[in-house]
Amino acid sequence: MLRKFAISIAAITALSHSFSAHAESWFEVEVFVFERQHPSVEKWLDASPPKLANNTVDIITPVISTDITGVAVGLNGCTSTDWASDTSNCNDPKVSNNIATHPSQVPFNIGASSPQSAYLGQGPLLLAQSQGQFADIIRTISREPYVKGLVHLTWQQNMQSRRAAKPVRIFGGKDFSKTFDYHGLSVNKPADTSNSMPVGDYSALGGFYEAPKISPVWELDGSINIYLSHYLYIENNLALRKPTQKMIESTPAAFNEYAALDIDGKKQLAPYLQSIPLIQNRRVKSGELHYFDHPQMGIVMQIRKMAQPTNVKPIDLTGYKPQAEPEPYSG
């Protein structure tokens, strides 16, 4: 009985998608981000780390990290499909984003383990490395001096309006979380030579506190949002992190009953992880090769038209055990 009900639901879902299929425009997106390692006179010490929208979709984390939150709290964690369709819950520390193991370096080529094909109604889908078309481009650019590849990936997505579009999170390179926090301050703060109290952030309430740690802190981080508004548009919101030094204001040399009146602090040169932003919005045409230039990095992108998916994701009936039909009432 329940199996028949599930099959009926699947049929209704497929029928509803067939009515709305004409409104969907599907494209394949390929992105290659690289760093320019030659010196630059540009200064970005005051730039903020990238801010990700709440609806940002993460298709990289599921293939490079092991989510063990499910083991810790009795949940299954988030699969790549969950990240694409239920981002808000996957970002909830109680669900998936709280306890996870991740590599200290993101692999350059990010891809699914086997060739993929999107379903109707599905969010952005990460493709296998073999489904990309940038091999020659990457080889050519990588021959240039002082160029280091950061990340390369390809995905399929249904293009939406700007209001409905979901940005795709892009990150790569090394993880700096053992030495810096997300805002660029050193995790291992130096001791104040004039007092045994550590140098930290001063609280107006009277005391010291540590800023909440966001881990990992990737060398490249941010998002790319592609939306459709008569034309295709690409919004890049990325940042490259580089270790440097900065004058940081320290706390008062001594903490006593008058500390609240002595909050001028001293400045000292301290390790700092600067964020170098690449924020651009560009109208583009599908099929063309697009290059976003920057003194410290570059992005090569292509948005290719693709055949609209015709299949609806099947309902997973793994583990389903049909219940016995009840005995007919004879009373």
C-alpha angles and dihedrals in degrees: 000000000000091000091055089049092052091049090050091052090051091051092050091048091051091049093050091051091051090059093050098037094096090065095058122095113192126198138175115230126200123187133186119183122187138175127233106219099192119109119272133197091215117113123214103160093125097047116116125232115262117280114219122213116241091245095053112136119224113205096159103059095063092059100043104036138055113229109213097168089101090060091048099049103020096261132123096232124225125305123206088264091053091052090053097046106026105034097152094058093043089054089053108105089220091060113037120323100070106071118029138135117226135174121262088234126037113229112250094230111054116192147137117268092247137016112290137205124198126238127219112271093020125131125234110321123208112227130211120268089249090062093063124096103201100090094110093041092051091047092051097047093043089060089064114100119258094016122132122182114230107179142346125188143150129209142169123231144167108243116234136182117279091260094052099035120111118215117232115229114236122193139152148145125062131338114246097184094110091062107021138033123230092270093054101257120134114262091210100058115198119247120254106250092208095055139019092239114105122247108252144129115312118229119215086217089066117269146054129283138178120235113244111269119237112197136229106033103198125206089230119030140157139076145277119218119195119186141168123237105154083301132040117262131193121205114191118196105172138141133197116212122215129175114241139135131270138179103258123191110238129204126264113295092241134026115217140131090293095048092104088064094047106060101132092105128185131268123234136175108257138168111275136181106221123205116223107199129215107188116164139149118201137172110228143178123236117252094026123112111243126200124195110198127205135163091248105027146011137214126207114194139172129185111200127192113240137185112274112253114255101192131081117219107263120240111256108237094173110145093013113146116191114230121233115262111254118254112261113259111255102172 
